[in-house]
Amino acid sequence: LNAIQHRSPQDPMHGVPHILMMDKGSANLSGYFLNLLDRLHVPHIEHASGNPRAKGQVECAQNIVECKFESRLSFITVRDIEELNAYATRWRLAFNEQFVHTRTKQSRNQSWLTIRGAQLRIAPSPELCRELVTTVPTTITVKGDLTITHTVKGHGNKSYDVRDVHGAYPKAKLQIVVNPYRAPDIDILTIDEHGQPLTITVSPRQMAEGGFAATSPVIGE
């Protein structure tokens, strides 16, 4: 929270929800968006059609933007999208800091700062998020020493020990994706002994001098 309080307004922190309720709009149900939610570990619920009150807080927030910001645009000249975004940023910062919410009796910034660190998931970089939109699980073959290798964008080629992963054996095929919050860690998508989906996060092996794994046996020791 101390880090949140001292971040620059030009360097915002974007949280990722632990669950998302949304309507059945075509954009929400598109393959790209649903794939992004899966990669970010965000379960989603689509509410019944014609029932906007199911997410009334969102509708109310949109109404505030329309009434308190968009209504003022008729009094100014906006030359391009960059200038419009700059106006929106200035209004957002002022509104979230100064206006008191009728239910919480405090500003939205004050409410944000009550979030505990364990509750907050920070979004990966924009570059990684754009990549996650089209990312699908990759099939990797397990090597004879029960390791796999995978190249993670921005981190290079890494080796992972999968000896403790259920269903891993030499020449087995594993489905993996990059973990968006802990790259270059990867998520192995498998099933448990009851046939239920299971995600196992694995970190790269620590390497010693000469390119050997830090856990490799040493002759004479």
Buried (B, 14 or more C-beta within 10 A) or exposed (E): EEEBEEEEEEEEEEEBEEEBEBBEEEEBEEEEBEBBBBBBBBEBEBBEEEEEEBBEEEEEEEEEBEEEBEEEEEEEEEEEEEEEEEBBEEBBBEBBEEEEEEEEEEBBBBBBEEEEEEEBBEBBEEEBBEBBEEBEBBEBEBEEEBBBEBEBEEEEEBBBBBEEBEBBEEEBEBEBBBBBBEBBBBBBBBEEEEEEEBEBEBEBBEBEEEEEBEEEEEEEE
